Amino acid sequence: MALHLKLDGVKASPLAVAHVTESLGGGVVTSLARLTMRQAEQGMSVTLYFTRRDDTPPLAELEEIFGPRVALVEAPSGSRSMVAHGLWIMSTVRGVIMRTADVIHFHSSVGGAFGRLALFGRRRGPVSFYSPHGFSFLRTDYSPTVRSAYRIVEQLLGRYGHSQLVLVSRSEAEVATRVLRTSRCFVISNGVALDALPPRECDPEEHLPVVAMVGRIAYQKAPWKFAEVARHFRGRARFVWIGDGDNDGFNDDLAEANIEKTGWLTYPEALRTLATADVLLFLTLWEGMPLAVMEAQSIGIPVIASNIVGNVDIVENGRTGFLVDTVEEAIACLERLIGERGLAEQFYQEALRVRETRWSDIHLGIDSCELYGGRLPAYTASETQARGVIIST
């Protein structure tokens, strides 16, 4: 089902889609790779414009991740300040993308803010969309004043801008309707390339249980909580952090708790390491829809995750894992999974049972075709339901 546009009534040409992001690191890399590759499969001409941050992979690695059908355009090297990135995005949108693209899709709060500002006052040009991949006003490492400022910016740009809001999870859409008072938005959930996932490799009879975490060692990922659980199970389980980070305090916390750290791995290496885990312990503070949790569940790994936006869309509490509000609850749930092998096997089987229908990325290309063509049904405020999700603003 290739999507095309008619040009001058003469020739059909591929829909030109420009993705723009200031935050090409961590899970956003994988999320955008899956989306853009599936769009290219649908016949779209896809270009990704991005700025480099400390956690952005080298260009050669990005080219391997995104493949030959997605064109990559990187901002010139220089200042990595948010303002410098934003100014490059604005100039690129106005000077290049407005003339060459049929669709602009902004990603991340900063990229979305500067990109949407670039479109102000322009009545003609590409149709535009915006995906925050986790709202910045949910970040608990910011002061209440800064979070309020981010919320106000989102409200103003949403009200007066021309970009349509596209979320990666239904709970993220609930935040948009409850906090931003958004009357209309769309949901295209993240997905996983199931055929790229390794089989689960753990053998509970031959080793201590392996409890893993995946991601950057940063405040968002709450490494001190992971360390607190590890200290409780010292000698009874191996704790492994798949990833790295440059915060000395957090690294010291992990070392003191005897947590193994893999350092940065390639995506296939990280997946193979994850596949050796018995449990994913994912006590993060805010998310959009975390791919690490989706990948773990798709491999069949039980997950203990914080009860927050994104996690609640993936983990079926009591069926494929547990959703928790405190470290104490996480410890109690891990005690059960380690002590009750039958329960862990039950979660494993249930996660595998639902993965084809819930976590495959096969829908990304088709759904975005429908979205860009104006045919995807909107997710409206009337559809939201109380989930008990922790939302603090």
N, C-alpha and C positions, 0 to 999 in steps of 0.2 A: 504494500500500500504506500507507494511513493507520493509525496506531497509536492505539487508544482504550482507555479503561478503562470498565468497567461501574460505575455508581454506584447503589447501593441496588437493583440489579436492574431499574431502571426506564429509565434513559436513558444512552446512551453519550456520554461527553464527551472532549475531547482530553486526552491525557496532558500534565500540567503539568510542564515541565522547567525547573529553576532552575540556571543556570550561575553560578559565583562565582569571581572572580579578583582578585588583588591586583596582577597584572602585565599590565595592558592596554596594551602598547606593542610596537613592533617586529613580529616575525613572529607573536606571539601574537594580535594584532589580526586579521590575515588568517586565521590558523588557526581562530580562534573564529568569525569571520564565515562562513567556508565551512561549518563544522560546524552552526552554528545555523540558517543559511538553508536548508540541506538538510534539517534536522530539521523546520523549519516547512513545507517542501514535503510532508513525510510526514504532516502533520496535527497535529503537536505544538504545544502552546501554550508558547512559549519566552520566558524572561526572563533577561537577563544583568545580574547585580549586580557592580559593579566599583568599585575605588578609583582615584583619579587619581595618576599619577606624572608625572615631568618629560617623559617621551616619550609620554604618552597624547595622542592627537589631540583637538582640540576636540569638544565634544558634537555640534555640527552636522555635523561631518565623520563622526563615528561613526554618526550616524543615517543618513547617506547610505551608508556602508559596509555597515551591517547590514540596512538596508532596513526597510520598515514592518511586517513580520511578526514582528520580534524586538523585544521591549520592553526598554528600557535603564533601569537604576536605578543612579544614581551616588551614592556616599557624599557627605554634605555637605562643602562645602569647609572647610578648616582644616588641621590638622597633616598633613603627608605622611610622618610617621615610620612605620616598619614596625609598631610597637606600636599606634599609633593606628588604622592600617588593620586590623590584626588584631582589635582590640577591636570595631570597627564590623562586621566580618565575623561575629564570634561573636554579637553582639547581633542582627544581622539574621537569621542562621540560626535562632536560638532564638525570636526575637520575631515573625518574618514567614514565613520560608521553610518552617519546620517545619509551619506551619498551612495553607500554600497550595500546596505543591508535592508531586507524586508522586515526582519524581526530583530529587536534588541532584547536580550534577557540579562538583567543585572543580578549579581549574586553577592551576598555579604552586606552587612549594614553600611560600611564605609563606601564600598563600590556602588551600592544602591543609592545612597544619599547623593554622592557627587554625580553619578550618572543621571539620576532623575532631575537634578538641578540643571544639568546641561540641556535638558529637553524643555525647560520652562519657556513659555512664550512662542513655541514652535508648533504651528497648527498642522503642518504637513510632515511627512516622514514615516519612518518605520513604526509599526505597532510595538509597544514595549511592555515588558513584564519585570517583576522584581521578586527574588527569593532571598530572604535573610539568612537561611540556614542557622536559625537560632537567634532570637531577638536580643539585641544588646542590652535592652532595659531589664532583662532577666539575669544579667551577670552580677553575681553577688560580690565580685571583687571591686565593683565600682561603688562609690558613695551614693546615698539616696538622691543627692542633688544631680549627680551625673546621670544616674539611671532615669530620673524624671526628665532630664534634658533629652536623652535618647528617645524616650517615649513621646515627648512632644514633637520632636523632629519627625518621627514615624507617623504620628497623627496628621501633621501638617502636609507632609509629602504625599501621604495617602489620600488626603482630602482634596488637595489642589493640584497634585501631579497627574500625569496621564498614564502611568504604569499600573498594570493590573497585578495584584498580589497573588503569588503562587507559593504555597507552603509545602513542606516535605513530610508533614504528618498531620493527622486529624487533630491531635492535641495542640499542635502549633496553631492550627486554624481556630481552635477554641480560644486560645490566648488573643488572637487577632480580633475576634468578635467580642470578647469580654473586656479586654483591656483597651484596645484601640478603637472599639466600637465600629469595626469594619463591617459594612453591610454586605459586601460581596468579595469573595476570594475563591481561589481554586486550590485543590490539593492534588499533587502528583507525588506519591510516596517514593522515597528512596527504594532502590532495589539492589539485589546482589546477583552477580554472574554465577549462577549455581554450578555451571560446568567447570568453572575455574577453582572451585573449592576442593581442598584435599579431603580424603576420608579421615574420620576421627582415629587417632592413633594411640590413645591412652589405654593402659591395661591396669585396672584397679587392683589386680592380684599381684602385681610385680613392683609396685613403687608406692611411695607416699603420695597421697592425693596432691595434684598440682592445681593451684589456684592462680589464675592469670588475670592481668589487667592489660589493656591495649590503649596506647595513646601517648601524647606528649606529657612529660612530667611537669605539670603546670597547675596553677590554682584551680582551674575549672575541673580538673580530674581528681581533686581532693586526695592527693597522695598520703596525707596524714591519716585519713580514715583507713586506707588500704593497709598502712603500717600498723595501725592500732589493732586491726583484725589479725594481721600476721603475728604480732606479739602474743596474742591470746592463744594462737595455735602453734607456737614455737615447738618444733620437734615432732609435730603431728601432721604437718603438711608443708609442701614447698610452695613458696610464693614467688611468682615471676612477673616482672613488669616488662611488657613487650613495647619498647620505645625508649625515649631518652629525653633529656631536658637539661637546661643550664642553671637551674636554681639550686645553689649549693645547700640551702636549708632543706629543701625537699629531698634532695639526693642523700643528705645525711640522715633524714628520717628513714628512708628506705634501707640504707646500709645498716643502721642501728637495729632494724627489725629483721636483719638477715634476708632481705628480699633480693633475689637475683635480678639483674637488669641486663637486657639484651643489647642495648644501644639501638641506633636506627638500623632497621632492616629494610630490604626491598619488600614490596607488597607480597610477592609469592613466599618469601622467607618468613614474613610475619604470619601469613596464613598457616604455613606448615608448623610454626611454633605454637600458634593458637590451637591447632588440631591436637596437640599433645596434652591439653589441659582437661582436667576433670570438671572445673567450674570457672566461669568468668565472673569476677567480682567487680562490678562497675558502679561505684558509688559517687558518680559525678554530680556537679552542682547545677548545671544547665545544659540543655542539648536542643537540637532541632529534631533529628531522627538518626541516632548514631549507627553508622554502618558496622562498627565493631560488634555491637550487640546482635545485629541482623546476621552477620557472618557466623558468630558463635552459635546462634540458634539454628541456622541453616546447616551447620556441621553436626548439630545435635547436642551441643554443650549446654548444660543447665546454666542459667544466669541468675545471679543475685544483683539487682540493680536498684538504684535510688528511684523513689516514686515521683518522677518529674516528667515534664513535657518530653515527648519522644520515646523515652523508655517505656512508658505506659502503652504505647501503640504496638510494642514488639513483644514484651514479656507477658505471657498469660499467667497471672499470679496463681500459684498452686497447681499449674498444669505443665508449664515449660520452665518455670523458675519462680523467683520470689521478687516482689517489689517491697522495698523497706524504706522507713523514714529515719531510722537511727542506726548507729554503729552496733548498738546492742541487738537490734533486730537482725542485722546482717550476721552477727556472730551466732545467734540462735538458729538461723536458717542454714548456715554453713555446717553447724553441728549436725543438723538433720541430714543434709546431703552426704556428709562424710560417714555418718553413723548408720544411715539407712540406704544401703546399696540398691535395694529394690525401688526406692523413691527416685534415685538418680537415673536408674534405667527407665523408669516410667516417664520422666521428663524428657529423656533422650528420644524415646520412641515417639512421643507426642510432638516434639519439635520437628522431627523428620517428617511426620505425617502432614504437617501444615505448610512445610516450606515451599512446595511448588505453587500453591495457591496464594501465599501471602508475601513471599520475600523475593521472588524472581524479578529481575530487572526487565523482563521481556516487554512489560507494559510501557516503559518509558518513552520509546519512540512513537508508539501509536497514540498514547495520551497527549504527548506534546504536539503531535500533528493536529489532534482535535482542539487542543488549547489555542494554538496559533491560528487555526482556521475559524475560531469562534464557535466551536461545536461542543466543547467540553462543558458539562453541567457545572454550575458554580456551587461551591459549598457555602451555604448561607447560615446566618445566625440561628435560624429556626431548627437547624439540624444538630446543634450542639447539645451535649448531654453532660450532666454532672459526673465527673470521673474521680473526684477526690484528689486531683492533681495539685501539688503544691505550686502555687503561683504567687510569688511575692514581688511587688513592684514598689 
